[in-house]
Amino acid sequence: MEDVTFAGRIPVCKGVIAFASTLRECEDELRSTLEDWILLGLKLGHSLPVIDNIDLNKEPTLKQVFKVHQQSS
């Protein structure tokens, strides 16, 4: 019986790699590793790669959706 290990990585995210005994576990571990990598990168102010047109390097902009008016009693 062979020892099967699945490995996954995200090349544009240096150091994001995962290993597991099943493909599903490897996907889950890779997702978790990517989340941690992004959170740490944001906290440390690192420049993150743009993935699937998602740019986390931009400062968030707030837009007013609607105003709530209070009526006097």
C-alpha positions as CSV (number, residue, x, y, z in Angstrom):
1,M,0.0,0.0,0.0
2,E,1.4,3.4,-1.0
3,D,1.5,6.4,1.3
4,V,-0.6,9.0,-0.5
5,T,-0.2,12.7,0.4
6,F,-1.9,15.5,-1.4
7,A,-0.1,18.8,-1.6
8,G,-1.4,22.2,-2.7
9,R,0.0,25.6,-3.1
10,I,-0.9,29.1,-4.4
11,P,2.1,30.3,-6.4
12,V,1.3,34.0,-6.2
13,C,1.1,33.8,-2.4
14,K,4.6,33.0,-1.4
15,G,4.7,30.4,1.4
16,V,1.0,29.3,1.1
17,I,1.2,25.5,0.9
18,A,-0.7,22.6,2.4
19,F,-0.4,18.9,2.8
20,A,-3.1,16.3,3.8
21,S,-4.0,12.7,3.3
22,T,-7.1,13.4,1.2
23,L,-7.8,16.0,-1.5
24,R,-10.7,17.5,0.5
25,E,-8.5,17.9,3.6
26,C,-5.8,19.4,1.5
27,E,-8.2,22.0,0.0
28,D,-9.5,22.8,3.5
29,E,-6.0,23.2,4.8
30,L,-4.9,25.4,1.9
31,R,-8.0,27.6,2.3
32,S,-7.2,28.0,6.0
33,T,-3.5,28.7,5.3
34,L,-4.5,31.4,2.7
35,E,-6.8,33.1,5.2
36,D,-4.1,33.2,7.8
37,W,-1.6,34.5,5.2
38,I,-3.9,37.3,4.1
39,L,-4.8,38.3,7.7
40,L,-1.1,38.4,8.7
41,G,-0.2,40.3,5.6
42,L,-2.9,42.9,6.2
43,K,-1.9,43.3,9.8
44,L,1.8,43.8,8.9
45,G,1.0,46.1,6.0
46,H,2.4,43.9,3.3
47,S,1.5,44.3,-0.3
48,L,-0.8,41.4,-1.3
49,P,-1.2,40.1,-4.8
50,V,-4.4,40.9,-6.7
51,I,-6.3,37.6,-7.1
52,D,-9.4,37.2,-9.3
53,N,-9.6,41.0,-9.5
54,I,-9.8,41.3,-5.7
55,D,-7.4,44.0,-4.5
56,L,-7.0,44.0,-0.8
57,N,-4.3,46.7,-0.9
58,K,-6.8,49.5,-1.5
59,E,-8.1,51.5,1.4
60,P,-11.8,50.8,1.9
61,T,-14.2,53.6,0.8
62,L,-17.4,54.2,2.5
63,K,-20.4,55.2,0.6
64,Q,-23.6,56.5,2.1
65,V,-26.5,54.2,1.0
66,F,-29.4,56.1,2.6
67,K,-30.1,58.6,5.3
68,V,-32.2,57.9,8.3
69,H,-34.3,60.8,9.4
70,Q,-35.4,61.1,13.0
71,Q,-38.7,62.8,13.6
72,S,-39.1,65.0,16.6
73,S,-41.8,64.0,19.1
